[in-house]
């Protein structure tokens, strides 16, 4: 039951995050290139990796390494994100 609840919550949150990113990016007038999509992509992949490692009992150093790479990559590419609107 807990696994199903975790799966549903993660899928809903990730889908909502992807929709939010799509909606915000659609209204941008300037093209920022592929590097601006790396940070959101890394932060979408990280919870999916963590969830699947829990569900399939694939823990250990490989999962930690993948999550570390996702977070470091996401942090590095934040400099390519679009500038927020003043407000």
N, C-alpha and C positions, 0 to 999 in steps of 0.2 A: 504494500500500500504506500509506504514511504517513497519507494522508487518511482511509482507512477505519479505521485504528487510532485516530486522533484522534477520529473520529466516534463510534466504539463506546465509548471511554473517557469521553468527555464525556456521552454519553447515559446511561451507567451511573451516573456520579457525580451528574448532575443528578437522575435518577430516585431514587437513594438519598437525596439531600438532601431532595427533596420528600416522600418516605416518612417520613423522620426528623422533618421539621417537622409532618407530619400526625399522627404518633404522639404527639409531645410535646404538641401543641395539643389532642388529643382528651381528654387527662386533666386539662385545666385546668378548674377549677370556676368561675372568673370570666371573664366575656366582656370582651374587650379591644377589640373593634371592628375596623374595616377598616384603620385606620392601623397596627396591629401586623403586618399582612401585607405592608406595602410594602417593608420591609427584606429579608425573605426573597425576595420577588418580584424585587426589583432584583438581588439576588445570584444568582438563577436566570437572569435574562435576560442578564446580562453575559457569561457564558461562551458562551451560545448565539449572541449577536451576534458575539463574537470568532471563534467557529468558522465561522460562515457567511460572515463577511467574508474569512476565509482560504480557505475552500473555493471561493467564487465570485469570488475575487480582487477584492474590493470593499474595498480598503484606503483609507487617506487620512483626511482631516480629518473626514469624516462619521462614520466608525467611531469615531474617537477622541472625538468629541463625544458620541455615544450612550453610549459606555462611561463617559465622565466624568459625564454626567448620571445614569447608573445608580448609580455609586459615591457621588456626592454626595447623591443622593436616599436611598440606603440608609443612609448615615451620618447624615443629618438625622433620619430616622424611627426611629433606634434608641432614642430616648427613649420611644417608645410600645410597646416590646417588653415582654412579661410579665416580672415580677421572677423571677430564678432562685430555686429552693428553697435554703434554707440547708444547708450540708453541709460 
